[in-house]
Amino acid sequence: MPMYQSARQMASDRNLQVFFQPILELHGDVLRLMAFEGFAHGGGNTFSGPVDLICPEDEDDLGGRILDLACIFRVLGAASELPDNTHICLNVHTSTLALLPEFPIFLAECAAGAGLPLTRITLELNVRSSFGQGTEHLDILEDLRAHGVGVALDDVGVRETNLDQVLALKPDFLKLSPLLTHGLLRDPRRQAILEALVDMTRKMGGRVLAKNLESVEDFRIARWMGVSLFQGYLFGVPGPISLWKEHPFPQEWHLRSFMRRPPRLVRPPEPISPDKIH
């Protein structure tokens, strides 16, 4: 397949390195390892820079899309060494799906080469401002869903990721922007938005994931707002596959007492009754 060969060549030419970060799922008072998100990064053997897919804005359409494929090729190749009971999350731009109708075949070939069933794969969609120009990507997503591939919408709450994408893409998971989850403890506006998103997503049959969590306080608030999926430096930094093989991530974390319901949860003030106004 030409696309497969092009992606493999670009992965080699750009020396793409792979890093994985754990995603945890809450079951009562126990956090369990559910998935790893895979990232590709150019050069070196240590992770630095934003936790994101490489796809420079100045990359031409075809070059950018092949780079998307190259990252996926590299991540799935390394993911074959992860535990069998974990899911693999892959970043991809919606424009890649729209411009490359061969994407489902490419993904199936990469997964087969790594010995991974498609049911263990979730695509994390990065939406660009061109969203809405055509529906080709929606047809491809339906094809992938039919084969068991999950769909997550990344960075919900910022830039182009709005409710029209939620309606059109019908994601299984909403990954919240850190702008919504950082500083939850003393910000009733963030709390209100998070609570509404959790309720909306649940009613639509999906789940909310809080990413980029770095503090226990933000984790505690997100937990008590109904979030059950978590990712961030608080639980594990992105690392190469060698890190997870040499130091296996614990399958379960039992929450300690300091992670109980936060006592200072800020709520919006109750409305003042007219008869109390003097």
Backbone as CSV, one residue per row, in Angstrom:
resi,resn,N_x,N_y,N_z,CA_x,CA_y,CA_z,C_x,C_y,C_z
1,MET,0.850,-1.195,0.000,0.000,0.000,0.000,0.889,1.249,0.000
2,PRO,0.741,2.132,-0.998,1.623,3.307,-1.103,1.614,4.181,0.142
3,MET,0.443,4.427,0.737,0.366,5.280,1.921,1.171,4.685,3.069
4,TYR,1.097,3.371,3.216,1.828,2.690,4.279,3.328,2.881,4.101
5,GLN,3.790,2.709,2.878,5.214,2.862,2.605,5.671,4.308,2.803
6,SER,4.836,5.275,2.378,5.177,6.689,2.548,5.275,7.060,4.024
7,ALA,4.321,6.554,4.825,4.333,6.837,6.258,5.566,6.226,6.920
8,ARG,5.885,5.010,6.543,7.058,4.336,7.114,8.332,5.101,6.781
9,GLN,8.434,5.578,5.554,9.626,6.321,5.140,9.741,7.639,5.889
10,MET,8.612,8.355,6.053,8.656,9.627,6.769,9.003,9.417,8.241
11,ALA,8.480,8.359,8.845,8.803,8.074,10.240,10.297,7.877,10.421
12,SER,10.914,7.241,9.446,12.363,7.020,9.499,13.127,8.307,9.218
13,ASP,12.710,9.045,8.187,13.417,10.264,7.807,13.404,11.303,8.923
14,ARG,12.287,11.395,9.642,12.160,12.408,10.699,12.548,11.879,12.078
15,ASN,12.995,10.640,12.114,13.442,10.049,13.375,12.369,10.196,14.464
16,LEU,11.157,9.822,14.136,10.065,9.967,15.089,10.237,9.006,16.265
17,GLN,10.178,9.571,17.458,10.255,8.781,18.685,8.863,8.709,19.312
18,VAL,8.597,7.627,20.046,7.268,7.391,20.608,7.306,7.454,22.127
19,PHE,6.286,8.090,22.692,6.118,8.195,24.134,4.687,7.814,24.484
20,PHE,4.524,7.221,25.658,3.199,6.814,26.103,2.902,7.429,27.472
21,GLN,1.640,7.797,27.663,1.189,8.326,28.951,-0.050,7.560,29.385
22,PRO,-0.105,7.138,30.664,-1.240,6.326,31.106,-2.535,7.136,31.257
23,ILE,-3.652,6.461,31.030,-4.995,6.988,31.277,-5.654,6.064,32.286
24,LEU,-6.174,6.651,33.363,-6.738,5.866,34.454,-8.255,5.991,34.493
25,GLU,-8.888,4.911,34.957,-10.346,4.865,35.072,-10.714,4.638,36.525
26,LEU,-11.687,5.397,37.004,-12.097,5.313,38.401,-13.199,4.279,38.571
27,HIS,-12.969,3.340,39.503,-13.969,2.354,39.895,-14.141,2.462,41.409
28,GLY,-15.181,3.150,41.850,-15.343,3.354,43.286,-14.194,4.163,43.837
29,ASP,-13.411,3.565,44.724,-12.244,4.230,45.300,-10.937,3.678,44.739
30,VAL,-11.015,3.062,43.573,-9.824,2.480,42.958,-9.633,3.059,41.561
31,LEU,-8.408,3.504,41.269,-8.037,3.937,39.925,-7.342,2.773,39.228
32,ARG,-7.832,2.424,38.037,-7.260,1.316,37.291,-6.710,1.800,35.954
33,LEU,-5.611,1.219,35.561,-5.022,1.529,34.265,-5.967,1.061,33.158
34,MET,-6.392,1.992,32.290,-7.307,1.645,31.216,-6.633,1.707,29.848
35,ALA,-5.777,2.715,29.646,-5.226,2.939,28.305,-3.910,3.683,28.401
36,PHE,-3.217,3.716,27.285,-2.060,4.579,27.100,-2.326,5.447,25.883
37,GLU,-2.036,6.735,26.006,-2.057,7.574,24.819,-0.649,7.618,24.246
38,GLY,-0.553,7.399,22.935,0.744,7.405,22.282,1.003,8.721,21.577
39,PHE,2.208,9.253,21.747,2.625,10.496,21.099,3.877,10.223,20.275
40,ALA,3.991,10.884,19.153,5.221,10.819,18.366,5.917,12.163,18.452
41,HIS,7.234,12.124,18.563,8.007,13.349,18.709,9.295,13.189,17.933
42,GLY,9.747,14.233,17.290,10.939,14.151,16.459,12.221,14.299,17.244
43,GLY,13.193,13.442,16.964,14.541,13.586,17.503,14.670,13.220,18.970
44,GLY,15.891,12.871,19.365,16.193,12.627,20.766,15.484,11.401,21.327
45,ASN,15.758,11.112,22.579,15.121,9.966,23.228,14.469,10.371,24.540
46,THR,14.237,11.668,24.710,13.548,12.149,25.898,12.397,13.026,25.457
47,PHE,11.343,13.021,26.262,10.162,13.795,25.881,10.319,15.238,26.326
48,SER,10.014,16.155,25.417,9.977,17.572,25.766,8.988,18.242,24.846
49,GLY,8.506,19.394,25.257,7.553,20.104,24.417,6.129,19.700,24.726
50,PRO,5.177,20.274,24.001,3.772,20.014,24.284,3.397,18.574,24.013
51,VAL,2.481,18.067,24.825,1.989,16.710,24.636,1.007,16.748,23.478
52,ASP,1.503,16.566,22.278,0.635,16.697,21.110,1.277,15.989,19.933
53,LEU,0.497,15.791,18.925,0.968,15.202,17.681,1.795,16.228,16.912
54,ILE,2.881,15.792,16.296,3.635,16.692,15.423,2.811,16.924,14.163
55,CYS,2.517,18.124,13.854,1.893,18.449,12.570,2.016,19.946,12.357
56,PRO,3.175,20.417,11.888,3.396,21.854,11.753,2.340,22.508,10.887
57,GLU,1.957,23.725,11.267,0.929,24.433,10.515,1.381,24.763,9.091
58,ASP,2.711,24.864,8.867,3.175,25.209,7.532,3.337,23.982,6.637
59,GLU,3.003,22.817,7.175,3.074,21.589,6.383,1.978,21.630,5.324
60,ASP,2.301,21.268,4.075,1.261,21.255,3.062,0.274,20.139,3.364
61,ASP,-0.894,20.167,2.708,-1.965,19.240,3.035,-1.502,17.789,2.992
62,LEU,-0.891,17.378,1.890,-0.488,15.989,1.764,0.633,15.649,2.731
63,GLY,1.618,16.549,2.850,2.715,16.296,3.773,2.244,16.178,5.210
64,GLY,1.316,17.045,5.596,0.778,16.983,6.949,0.014,15.716,7.210
65,ARG,-0.710,15.255,6.214,-1.498,14.043,6.382,-0.608,12.800,6.450
66,ILE,0.444,12.787,5.638,1.376,11.656,5.695,2.098,11.655,7.037
67,LEU,2.373,12.840,7.562,3.000,12.931,8.878,2.074,12.361,9.956
68,ASP,0.773,12.640,9.844,-0.204,12.010,10.727,-0.057,10.485,10.679
69,LEU,-0.018,9.948,9.469,0.088,8.499,9.294,1.412,7.966,9.840
70,ALA,2.483,8.734,9.642,3.793,8.302,10.129,3.794,8.175,11.652
71,CYS,3.159,9.126,12.319,3.072,9.071,13.781,2.271,7.843,14.225
72,ILE,1.156,7.588,13.554,0.325,6.429,13.896,1.093,5.128,13.657
73,PHE,1.797,5.056,12.546,2.602,3.878,12.235,3.609,3.612,13.350
74,ARG,4.290,4.666,13.787,5.320,4.518,14.817,4.706,4.129,16.174
75,VAL,3.614,4.784,16.540,2.988,4.514,17.840,2.474,3.081,17.915
76,LEU,1.776,2.634,16.880,1.231,1.278,16.920,2.334,0.229,16.925
77,GLY,3.424,0.507,16.234,4.535,-0.439,16.261,5.079,-0.627,17.668
78,ALA,5.194,0.479,18.414,5.695,0.389,19.788,4.642,-0.163,20.741
79,ALA,3.362,0.100,20.448,2.277,-0.299,21.350,2.122,-1.804,21.455
80,SER,2.705,-2.531,20.521,2.595,-3.987,20.571,3.226,-4.557,21.838
81,GLU,4.073,-3.780,22.508,4.750,-4.244,23.717,4.036,-3.818,24.999
82,LEU,2.912,-3.131,24.873,2.148,-2.725,26.055,1.270,-3.878,26.537
83,PRO,0.772,-3.802,27.792,-0.081,-4.887,28.304,-1.298,-5.141,27.414
84,ASP,-1.669,-6.407,27.303,-2.755,-6.804,26.406,-4.109,-6.237,26.799
85,ASN,-4.283,-5.890,28.061,-5.603,-5.438,28.514,-5.772,-3.925,28.442
86,THR,-4.816,-3.218,27.844,-4.922,-1.760,27.753,-5.310,-1.323,26.342
87,HIS,-6.011,-0.183,26.281,-6.361,0.415,25.002,-5.249,1.372,24.570
88,ILE,-5.211,1.661,23.285,-4.220,2.569,22.720,-4.950,3.755,22.102
89,CYS,-4.582,4.966,22.513,-5.190,6.183,21.970,-4.225,6.837,20.990
90,LEU,-4.736,7.143,19.800,-3.927,7.714,18.725,-4.468,9.072,18.320
91,ASN,-3.591,10.036,18.131,-3.990,11.355,17.647,-4.103,11.347,16.125
92,VAL,-5.138,11.983,15.603,-5.285,12.144,14.163,-6.130,13.385,13.904
93,HIS,-5.811,14.106,12.846,-6.590,15.281,12.490,-7.779,14.874,11.625
94,THR,-8.894,15.556,11.807,-10.076,15.246,10.995,-9.787,15.471,9.513
95,SER,-8.911,16.408,9.195,-8.578,16.647,7.791,-7.855,15.457,7.179
96,THR,-7.130,14.691,7.997,-6.500,13.472,7.487,-7.560,12.469,7.053
97,LEU,-8.594,12.324,7.867,-9.678,11.410,7.512,-10.388,11.878,6.246
98,ALA,-10.574,13.192,6.133,-11.315,13.730,4.989,-10.534,13.604,3.689
99,LEU,-9.206,13.770,3.765,-8.390,13.809,2.548,-7.850,12.443,2.131
100,LEU,-7.853,11.496,3.066,-7.287,10.182,2.763,-8.338,9.092,2.971
101,PRO,-9.133,8.794,1.950,-10.166,7.770,2.103,-9.602,6.384,2.391
102,GLU,-8.297,6.180,2.143,-7.676,4.882,2.427,-7.328,4.710,3.894
103,PHE,-7.654,5.711,4.738,-7.228,5.662,6.136,-7.666,4.388,6.857
104,PRO,-8.909,3.922,6.748,-9.291,2.694,7.464,-8.425,1.490,7.094
105,ILE,-8.084,1.392,5.809,-7.224,0.281,5.378,-5.833,0.438,5.980
106,PHE,-5.327,1.675,5.948,-4.009,1.944,6.535,-3.988,1.576,8.012
107,LEU,-5.002,2.005,8.759,-5.049,1.720,10.188,-5.122,0.218,10.434
108,ALA,-5.921,-0.485,9.651,-6.053,-1.935,9.811,-4.712,-2.624,9.541
109,GLU,-3.967,-2.159,8.532,-2.660,-2.752,8.218,-1.666,-2.527,9.350
110,CYS,-1.645,-1.296,9.870,-0.723,-0.991,10.975,-1.062,-1.825,12.211
111,ALA,-2.347,-1.926,12.524,-2.773,-2.683,13.701,-2.439,-4.166,13.532
112,ALA,-2.700,-4.688,12.355,-2.390,-6.096,12.108,-0.891,-6.350,12.217
113,GLY,-0.089,-5.419,11.697,1.361,-5.572,11.783,1.869,-5.576,13.214
114,ALA,1.149,-4.858,14.088,1.538,-4.798,15.502,0.849,-5.885,16.332
115,GLY,-0.025,-6.661,15.702,-0.742,-7.700,16.432,-1.796,-7.155,17.370
116,LEU,-2.387,-5.998,17.015,-3.383,-5.349,17.869,-4.755,-5.395,17.205
117,PRO,-5.785,-5.830,17.922,-7.137,-5.760,17.356,-7.617,-4.311,17.309
118,LEU,-8.418,-3.975,16.330,-8.935,-2.607,16.206,-9.773,-2.214,17.410
119,THR,-10.329,-3.181,18.115,-11.160,-2.885,19.290,-10.353,-2.308,20.447
120,ARG,-9.032,-2.363,20.373,-8.186,-1.772,21.420,-7.748,-0.357,21.069
121,ILE,-8.213,0.162,19.943,-7.743,1.459,19.453,-8.828,2.514,19.569
122,THR,-8.456,3.687,20.069,-9.322,4.865,20.083,-8.616,5.993,19.351
123,LEU,-9.315,6.629,18.436,-8.765,7.773,17.715,-9.130,9.054,18.442
124,GLU,-8.129,9.860,18.761,-8.358,11.169,19.371,-8.322,12.210,18.261
125,LEU,-9.462,12.817,18.013,-9.605,13.718,16.875,-9.158,15.122,17.222
126,ASN,-8.219,15.632,16.444,-7.806,17.029,16.529,-8.536,17.781,15.428
127,VAL,-9.346,18.757,15.794,-10.190,19.459,14.842,-9.550,20.771,14.461
128,ARG,-9.482,21.044,13.164,-8.968,22.320,12.689,-10.116,23.191,12.222
129,SER,-9.810,24.437,11.902,-10.845,25.396,11.530,-11.568,25.021,10.248
130,SER,-11.018,24.082,9.472,-11.670,23.660,8.240,-12.834,22.712,8.493
131,PHE,-13.088,22.390,9.766,-14.192,21.489,10.087,-15.492,22.022,9.507
132,GLY,-16.291,21.116,8.966,-17.574,21.516,8.420,-17.569,21.623,6.913
133,GLN,-16.361,21.565,6.297,-16.277,21.646,4.845,-16.264,20.230,4.276
134,GLY,-17.447,19.645,4.141,-17.559,18.277,3.667,-17.820,17.309,4.805
135,THR,-18.253,16.111,4.440,-18.599,15.108,5.457,-17.824,13.805,5.251
136,GLU,-16.762,13.838,4.452,-16.020,12.615,4.177,-15.493,11.974,5.455
137,HIS,-15.015,12.807,6.390,-14.458,12.269,7.628,-15.516,11.550,8.461
138,LEU,-16.772,11.992,8.360,-17.840,11.340,9.117,-18.108,9.938,8.580
139,ASP,-18.065,9.773,7.264,-18.258,8.454,6.667,-17.144,7.500,7.082
140,ILE,-15.922,8.006,7.119,-14.787,7.169,7.509,-14.902,6.771,8.977
141,LEU,-15.339,7.706,9.826,-15.514,7.375,11.243,-16.565,6.286,11.440
142,GLU,-17.651,6.346,10.678,-18.673,5.312,10.789,-18.107,3.953,10.382
143,ASP,-17.277,3.939,9.354,-16.629,2.698,8.925,-15.745,2.156,10.042
144,LEU,-14.949,3.020,10.659,-14.056,2.594,11.732,-14.835,2.121,12.963
145,ARG,-15.904,2.837,13.299,-16.739,2.421,14.433,-17.303,1.012,14.218
146,ALA,-17.689,0.721,12.998,-18.252,-0.598,12.688,-17.246,-1.715,12.954
147,HIS,-15.957,-1.369,12.969,-14.906,-2.356,13.240,-14.395,-2.257,14.684
148,GLY,-15.100,-1.502,15.520,-14.770,-1.466,16.946,-13.833,-0.374,17.388
149,VAL,-13.459,0.551,16.497,-12.558,1.644,16.864,-13.341,2.700,17.642
150,GLY,-12.790,3.155,18.782,-13.417,4.204,19.570,-13.050,5.584,19.047
151,VAL,-13.829,6.593,19.449,-13.608,7.973,18.992,-13.611,8.904,20.197
152,ALA,-12.577,9.725,20.301,-12.491,10.752,21.342,-12.306,12.102,20.674
153,LEU,-12.905,13.129,21.240,-12.738,14.501,20.748,-11.821,15.230,21.713
154,ASP,-10.701,15.737,21.195,-9.668,16.316,22.049,-9.887,17.807,22.264
155,ASP,-9.372,18.312,23.389,-9.363,19.739,23.721,-10.749,20.376,23.673
156,VAL,-11.718,19.697,24.230,-13.075,20.243,24.249,-13.104,21.500,25.120
157,GLY,-13.662,22.561,24.555,-13.785,23.803,25.300,-12.896,24.919,24.797
158,VAL,-12.017,24.625,23.819,-11.138,25.675,23.301,-11.077,25.600,21.782
159,ARG,-10.618,26.698,21.195,-10.396,26.803,19.754,-11.610,26.321,18.971
160,GLU,-11.367,25.421,17.992,-12.448,25.028,17.091,-13.334,23.933,17.660
161,THR,-12.969,23.367,18.810,-13.710,22.238,19.340,-14.950,22.731,20.077
162,ASN,-16.079,22.759,19.387,-17.318,23.278,19.944,-18.419,22.239,19.859
163,LEU,-19.633,22.644,20.237,-20.728,21.687,20.319,-21.134,21.136,18.959
164,ASP,-20.891,21.878,17.876,-21.250,21.330,16.568,-20.393,20.107,16.241
165,GLN,-19.118,20.104,16.697,-18.290,18.927,16.506,-18.782,17.753,17.339
166,VAL,-19.234,18.039,18.556,-19.761,16.983,19.418,-20.964,16.323,18.750
167,LEU,-21.846,17.132,18.179,-23.039,16.601,17.531,-22.678,15.796,16.285
168,ALA,-21.751,16.305,15.485,-21.425,15.648,14.223,-20.568,14.399,14.413
169,LEU,-19.571,14.485,15.297,-18.607,13.397,15.441,-19.078,12.289,16.377
170,LYS,-20.031,12.580,17.254,-20.594,11.600,18.197,-19.498,10.826,18.937
171,PRO,-18.609,11.543,19.614,-17.475,10.870,20.253,-17.895,10.024,21.449
172,ASP,-17.132,8.976,21.695,-17.324,8.155,22.892,-16.744,8.844,24.113
173,PHE,-15.730,9.684,23.893,-15.054,10.373,24.991,-14.850,11.844,24.635
174,LEU,-15.033,12.712,25.619,-14.674,14.119,25.492,-13.452,14.358,26.369
175,LYS,-12.348,14.789,25.751,-11.140,15.114,26.505,-11.124,16.619,26.730
176,LEU,-11.226,17.008,27.980,-11.373,18.418,28.312,-10.046,19.159,28.186
177,SER,-10.135,20.383,27.694,-8.967,21.250,27.683,-8.522,21.533,29.116
178,PRO,-7.199,21.594,29.375,-6.740,21.952,30.716,-7.210,23.332,31.158
179,LEU,-7.619,24.189,30.221,-8.172,25.483,30.604,-9.433,25.324,31.439
180,LEU,-10.108,24.186,31.293,-11.322,23.929,32.073,-11.034,23.199,33.375
181,THR,-9.906,22.493,33.448,-9.663,21.651,34.620,-8.595,22.184,35.564
182,HIS,-7.789,23.155,35.121,-6.788,23.737,36.019,-7.445,24.805,36.901
183,GLY,-7.192,24.728,38.199,-7.721,25.731,39.104,-9.191,25.554,39.430
184,LEU,-9.667,24.308,39.446,-11.083,24.045,39.706,-11.502,24.402,41.132
185,LEU,-10.584,24.253,42.073,-10.947,24.336,43.487,-11.649,25.635,43.845
186,ARG,-11.169,26.758,43.324,-11.721,28.049,43.729,-12.387,28.799,42.576
187,ASP,-12.779,28.097,41.557,-13.414,28.754,40.417,-14.783,28.135,40.143
188,PRO,-15.852,28.738,40.655,-17.194,28.174,40.458,-17.624,28.145,39.002
189,ARG,-17.058,29.020,38.170,-17.424,29.003,36.742,-16.910,27.736,36.074
190,ARG,-15.656,27.378,36.341,-15.112,26.137,35.789,-15.889,24.939,36.320
191,GLN,-16.231,24.970,37.593,-17.004,23.873,38.171,-18.352,23.723,37.474
192,ALA,-19.004,24.834,37.210,-20.322,24.787,36.568,-20.220,24.227,35.153
193,ILE,-19.184,24.661,34.397,-19.001,24.166,33.037,-18.691,22.667,33.046
194,LEU,-17.804,22.249,33.945,-17.439,20.841,34.025,-18.651,19.985,34.380
195,GLU,-19.414,20.422,35.363,-20.593,19.668,35.782,-21.587,19.521,34.633
196,ALA,-21.776,20.599,33.871,-22.712,20.559,32.739,-22.204,19.630,31.640
197,LEU,-20.897,19.663,31.360,-20.340,18.799,30.322,-20.430,17.326,30.699
198,VAL,-20.185,17.022,31.960,-20.294,15.631,32.418,-21.729,15.138,32.262
199,ASP,-22.684,15.962,32.665,-24.090,15.576,32.568,-24.515,15.412,31.105
200,MET,-24.121,16.363,30.257,-24.468,16.294,28.841,-23.871,15.049,28.187
201,THR,-22.596,14.782,28.460,-21.919,13.642,27.840,-22.539,12.326,28.287
202,ARG,-22.884,12.233,29.568,-23.510,11.010,30.075,-24.833,10.746,29.376
203,LYS,-25.631,11.801,29.183,-26.926,11.641,28.526,-26.778,11.261,27.057
204,MET,-25.639,11.596,26.461,-25.384,11.259,25.062,-24.670,9.914,24.922
205,GLY,-24.467,9.230,26.030,-23.857,7.910,25.983,-22.347,7.906,25.963
206,GLY,-21.711,9.040,26.288,-20.255,9.113,26.283,-19.698,9.343,27.679
207,ARG,-18.390,9.617,27.729,-17.722,9.847,29.007,-16.742,11.001,28.864
208,VAL,-16.481,11.663,29.981,-15.558,12.799,30.017,-14.216,12.347,30.581
209,LEU,-13.140,12.825,29.952,-11.791,12.562,30.442,-11.129,13.891,30.769
210,ALA,-10.610,14.018,31.983,-9.863,15.212,32.400,-8.385,14.942,32.174
211,LYS,-7.770,15.735,31.294,-6.362,15.514,30.983,-5.508,16.637,31.553
212,ASN,-4.190,16.464,31.460,-3.231,17.459,31.957,-3.422,17.762,33.437
213,LEU,-3.882,16.782,34.199,-4.036,16.998,35.642,-2.665,16.977,36.316
214,GLU,-2.415,17.989,37.139,-1.130,18.097,37.804,-1.260,18.220,39.314
215,SER,-2.453,18.521,39.816,-2.608,18.704,41.264,-3.686,17.776,41.810
216,VAL,-3.481,17.375,43.060,-4.463,16.538,43.734,-5.790,17.267,43.849
217,GLU,-5.732,18.590,44.081,-6.966,19.362,44.247,-7.843,19.300,43.002
218,ASP,-7.222,19.496,41.820,-8.003,19.450,40.587,-8.570,18.050,40.350
219,PHE,-7.781,17.024,40.685,-8.284,15.659,40.549,-9.494,15.434,41.448
220,ARG,-9.398,15.890,42.689,-10.492,15.672,43.642,-11.776,16.349,43.172
221,ILE,-11.661,17.585,42.684,-12.854,18.291,42.222,-13.444,17.577,41.011
222,ALA,-12.591,17.226,40.046,-13.078,16.552,38.844,-13.774,15.244,39.209
223,ARG,-13.197,14.539,40.165,-13.803,13.275,40.600,-15.204,13.499,41.151
224,TRP,-15.345,14.497,42.005,-16.641,14.732,42.635,-17.618,15.450,41.714
225,MET,-17.146,15.896,40.568,-18.042,16.437,39.549,-18.543,15.346,38.607
226,GLY,-18.070,14.120,38.792,-18.555,13.006,37.993,-17.611,12.505,36.929
227,VAL,-16.403,13.084,36.832,-15.415,12.604,35.867,-14.858,11.264,36.355
228,SER,-14.692,10.318,35.434,-14.195,8.990,35.823,-12.954,8.564,35.044
229,LEU,-12.470,9.405,34.131,-11.265,9.096,33.373,-10.260,10.234,33.556
230,PHE,-8.992,9.887,33.803,-8.005,10.894,34.181,-6.663,10.627,33.503
231,GLN,-5.960,11.737,33.203,-4.656,11.665,32.556,-3.867,12.911,32.945
232,GLY,-2.574,12.758,33.177,-1.775,13.933,33.484,-0.523,13.588,34.270
233,TYR,0.298,14.594,34.503,1.556,14.395,35.208,1.335,13.912,36.638
234,LEU,0.166,14.158,37.201,-0.138,13.682,38.547,-0.040,12.161,38.617
235,PHE,-0.339,11.482,37.519,-0.375,10.018,37.494,0.795,9.408,36.722
236,GLY,1.367,10.144,35.790,2.484,9.601,35.033,2.843,10.499,33.864
237,VAL,4.136,10.774,33.697,4.592,11.616,32.587,4.740,10.747,31.348
238,PRO,4.685,11.349,30.149,4.935,10.558,28.947,6.349,9.995,28.959
239,GLY,6.459,8.741,28.608,7.773,8.110,28.581,7.874,7.105,27.454
240,PRO,9.095,6.762,27.046,9.282,5.771,25.976,8.830,4.393,26.429
241,ILE,8.645,3.499,25.481,8.163,2.163,25.815,9.097,1.463,26.790
242,SER,10.394,1.776,26.727,11.349,1.154,27.647,11.028,1.479,29.091
243,LEU,10.502,2.688,29.351,10.133,3.074,30.712,9.029,2.188,31.253
244,TRP,8.002,1.938,30.443,6.861,1.152,30.912,7.194,-0.332,30.980
245,LYS,8.216,-0.771,30.238,8.631,-2.166,30.333,9.511,-2.396,31.558
246,GLU,10.385,-1.432,31.864,11.282,-1.567,33.004,10.585,-1.266,34.324
247,HIS,9.619,-0.347,34.283,8.880,0.043,35.492,7.386,-0.021,35.188
248,PRO,6.818,-1.207,35.174,5.404,-1.366,34.816,4.502,-0.489,35.674
249,PHE,3.536,0.140,35.014,2.598,1.003,35.726,1.682,0.135,36.583
250,PRO,1.398,0.539,37.842,0.506,-0.269,38.688,-0.873,-0.407,38.060
251,GLN,-1.420,-1.602,38.115,-2.732,-1.847,37.531,-3.843,-1.183,38.336
252,GLU,-3.609,-0.966,39.633,-4.627,-0.332,40.466,-3.979,0.632,41.452
253,TRP,-4.656,1.746,41.680,-4.282,2.682,42.733,-5.467,2.810,43.672
254,HIS,-5.258,2.530,44.949,-6.310,2.742,45.938,-6.179,4.169,46.462
255,LEU,-7.261,4.917,46.389,-7.217,6.324,46.767,-6.968,6.461,48.260
256,ARG,-6.093,7.396,48.584,-5.786,7.647,49.990,-6.767,8.660,50.574
257,SER,-6.709,8.804,51.871,-7.710,9.625,52.561,-7.686,11.076,52.103
258,PHE,-6.501,11.591,51.709,-6.469,13.011,51.320,-7.157,13.252,49.986
259,MET,-7.561,12.185,49.294,-8.277,12.347,48.043,-9.789,12.261,48.238
260,ARG,-10.235,12.304,49.482,-11.673,12.311,49.718,-12.279,13.638,49.291
261,ARG,-13.597,13.756,49.452,-14.311,14.950,49.001,-13.662,16.217,49.566
262,PRO,-13.308,17.167,48.725,-12.642,18.387,49.197,-13.565,19.214,50.083
263,PRO,-13.071,19.671,51.234,-13.933,20.405,52.154,-14.225,21.826,51.712
264,ARG,-13.409,22.385,50.823,-13.564,23.799,50.459,-14.057,23.975,49.032
265,LEU,-14.856,23.061,48.576,-15.393,23.168,47.230,-16.214,24.447,47.104
266,VAL,-15.816,25.298,46.179,-16.479,26.590,46.004,-17.703,26.406,45.133
267,ARG,-18.823,26.897,45.589,-20.055,26.861,44.824,-20.552,28.281,44.601
268,PRO,-21.284,28.522,43.506,-21.854,29.844,43.308,-22.765,30.197,44.476
269,PRO,-22.811,31.457,44.897,-23.666,31.841,46.015,-25.136,31.620,45.699
270,GLU,-25.892,31.267,46.745,-27.337,31.101,46.593,-27.966,32.456,46.264
271,PRO,-28.963,32.463,45.369,-29.639,33.722,45.069,-30.317,34.305,46.314
272,ILE,-30.277,35.603,46.429,-30.853,36.260,47.597,-32.358,36.440,47.399
273,SER,-33.094,35.994,48.390,-34.545,36.150,48.338,-34.925,37.621,48.451
274,PRO,-35.915,38.079,47.668,-36.316,39.504,47.712,-36.711,39.977,49.101
275,ASP,-37.285,39.082,49.926,-37.716,39.539,51.241,-36.551,39.734,52.209
276,LYS,-35.317,39.382,51.771,-34.153,39.600,52.616,-33.384,40.853,52.218
277,ILE,-33.856,41.526,51.190,-33.220,42.759,50.748,-33.824,43.940,51.510
278,HIS,-32.984,44.699,52.194,-33.485,45.832,52.988,-33.053,47.126,52.336
